[in-house]
Amino acid sequence: MTRRALGGLGAAFVVALVLVGMLPGPALANQRPAVTISTPADGATVTTSTVAINGQASMNGGRIDGVTVTIASADGHPVPAPQSFGGNNSSSLSFPWSPQLTWNGTYTVKADASGTETPVDFNGQEFNSDVNTFKVEAPPATPTGVKATVDQAKRTVTISWTANGEPDIIGYGVYRKEGSDFVPRKSLTATSYTDEIGSLPAGTYQYQVYAARPNADGSQPIVSAPATTAGKVTTSPPPPSTSTTTPTGSSGGSGAGGTTNTTAASATGSTKPNLASHGKVDLSGFTALLPNGGGKLPASRQTPAPDPGFNETLPFQADGSASPKASSGNGDSIEALGGQRLASSNGEDRNNSLVFLAAGLLVTVLLMHVLWLRDEVNREPLPAVAPADPPEPDPA
């Protein structure tokens, strides 16, 4: 190679160095794209099943080649497939997405962006990402197909509805209007409930049906807007009972049945409820439907009230009154079911028992003696034994 050629190469090398020195600084730097997820914000709570995901990726001195958005569930719930957004040969790219998350719970959204430096790529494609965590706590849809069917003869109103479509529904609550408020009647997982009107007066009874699903961590129920229906009962309540039965031996009893006539108290709720257009709703009953019990029920519902017809002390008394008790040596009488006297446990009865036992033993001994004498009398005499011959005298 000639000196002229070497000189040309050297000049070209110097020019290249000058040109490289004139290039913008970012082109020589190892620059990564900037990625930001704007919604949902980190730590946010979303109250709808459709989640609006928005963000942007940008790269100064370069272009964004694409963004991939991925959702993951901390609870293992199903999630949509990742969504990809292709670049447009621009330095910035927005990525709006509105996926449907059908389960309440905790989720993470991650945006992975890739970019290339321009006009000269010295470092290869660059990557960066952003991650936000959020919760979905969406109430269930209002129950549909709600209707009331009245059985006039039985004085019952059966409320039925169509099951909700949410996969994490924990149950439903049925409320009946009493005065200005709706009072809970039943929390259940079925899609129907039969309300017994009983001794309440005839009239139109209004009901509300709520659906419930757990919040993000499963500790509290979230309820839907109510669906309303009404049932009209036209039959009159049955007359109150006027007779009660008192067990034999109890105070106030008469004869073998112990039946006395009394006037029964008026039935609870004998006044027609005031069916106001709206009122308060108590949601505490939904807690029992949560997967892990959620929390404790109100104290009034933790322990069921005892049956007024049952008495823990035997014998059983149908009216729940105090029943006769057995004693153990304290002078009280022992009575059987129905109040009949069985025996006495005082000192006199014990003495009588001892006398009876002694007399029985004496009779037994006398009888055995008589039997022995009879055997002796009937015994045959022994045969006589002949005397032995005297010994002969010794001839010596």
KADA-V467351 format. One record per backbone hydrogen bond with DSSP energy under -0.5 kcal/mol. CO is the residue of the C=O (numbers start at 1). NH is the residue of the N-H. E is the energy in kcal/mol with one decimal. If there is no record, write none. Layout:
co->[CO	CO]
nh->[NH	NH]
e->[E	E]
This chain:
co->[2	3	4	5	6	7	8	9	10	11	12	13	14	15	16	17	18	19	20	24	24	25	25	29	34	36	36	39	41	44	46	47	49	49	50	51	51	52	53	54	54	55	56	57	58	59	61	63	63	65	66	67	68	69	70	72	73	83	85	90	91	93	97	99	99	100	105	106	106	107	108	109	110	110	111	111	112	113	114	114	115	116	120	126	128	130	132	133	133	134	135	135	136	144	147	149	150	151	151	155	155	156	157	157	158	159	160	162	166	168	171	172	173	174	174	175	176	178	179	181	181	182	183	186	188	191	193	193	194	195	195	197	203	203	205	206	207	208	209	210	211	212	212	213	215	220	222	227	229	231	231	232	233	241	242	244	247	250	254	254	258	260	260	262	267	269	273	274	280	281	283	284	285	286	287	290	293	298	298	299	299	302	307	312	317	333	334	334	336	340	343	346	347	348	349	350	351	352	353	354	355	356	357	358	359	360	361	362	363	364	365	366	367	368	369	370	371	372	373	374	376	384]
nh->[6	7	8	9	10	11	12	13	14	15	16	17	18	19	20	21	22	23	23	27	28	28	29	31	58	38	56	54	44	135	137	139	51	101	52	53	99	54	97	38	39	95	36	93	34	62	118	65	116	87	114	85	112	83	110	108	76	69	67	64	59	57	53	51	101	102	136	74	75	134	72	132	70	112	113	130	68	128	65	66	126	63	122	115	113	111	109	43	44	107	46	137	105	162	160	158	152	155	156	197	198	151	159	195	149	193	147	144	169	214	212	188	210	185	186	208	183	181	276	178	183	282	176	174	172	161	159	195	196	157	197	200	205	233	231	177	229	175	227	173	224	170	171	222	218	215	213	209	207	205	233	234	203	264	262	260	250	253	258	259	246	244	262	264	270	201	275	276	182	283	286	287	288	289	290	293	295	301	302	302	303	304	310	314	320	335	342	343	339	336	334	350	351	352	353	354	355	356	357	358	359	360	361	362	363	364	365	366	367	368	369	370	371	372	373	374	375	376	377	378	379	386]
e->[-2.4	-2.6	-2.0	-2.3	-2.3	-2.2	-2.5	-2.4	-2.2	-2.6	-2.5	-2.2	-2.2	-2.9	-2.7	-2.1	-1.3	-0.9	-0.8	-0.8	-0.5	-1.7	-0.9	-1.6	-2.5	-0.7	-2.2	-2.4	-2.1	-2.5	-3.3	-0.5	-0.7	-3.2	-0.5	-0.8	-0.6	-0.5	-2.9	-1.6	-1.7	-2.1	-2.2	-2.8	-3.3	-1.4	-2.5	-0.6	-2.3	-2.4	-2.2	-3.2	-2.7	-2.5	-2.9	-2.4	-0.8	-3.3	-2.5	-3.0	-2.4	-2.7	-3.8	-2.3	-0.6	-0.7	-2.9	-2.7	-0.6	-2.6	-2.4	-2.3	-2.8	-0.5	-0.6	-1.6	-2.5	-2.0	-2.5	-1.3	-3.3	-2.9	-0.8	-2.7	-3.3	-2.6	-2.8	-4.2	-0.5	-3.1	-3.7	-0.6	-1.4	-3.0	-2.2	-3.3	-0.7	-1.5	-1.6	-2.4	-0.7	-2.6	-0.6	-3.4	-2.7	-2.5	-2.2	-0.5	-1.1	-0.7	-2.1	-2.5	-2.4	-3.3	-1.5	-2.1	-3.0	-1.5	-1.5	-3.1	-0.6	-0.6	-2.6	-2.8	-3.4	-2.0	-3.3	-0.6	-0.5	-2.6	-0.7	-1.9	-0.5	-3.2	-2.5	-2.3	-1.9	-2.5	-2.1	-2.2	-2.3	-2.6	-1.1	-3.4	-1.2	-2.1	-2.3	-2.5	-3.1	-3.2	-0.6	-0.6	-1.8	-0.6	-1.2	-1.4	-1.9	-1.8	-0.9	-0.7	-2.2	-1.4	-0.5	-0.6	-0.7	-0.5	-0.9	-1.7	-2.0	-0.6	-1.4	-1.3	-0.7	-1.8	-1.5	-1.7	-2.7	-2.5	-0.9	-0.6	-0.8	-0.5	-1.9	-0.6	-1.6	-0.5	-2.9	-0.9	-2.2	-3.5	-1.6	-1.4	-2.2	-2.3	-1.9	-1.9	-2.3	-2.2	-2.1	-2.5	-2.5	-1.9	-2.0	-2.4	-2.4	-1.9	-2.2	-2.4	-2.3	-2.1	-2.1	-2.4	-2.2	-1.8	-2.3	-2.3	-1.7	-1.7	-2.3	-2.0	-0.7	-0.6]
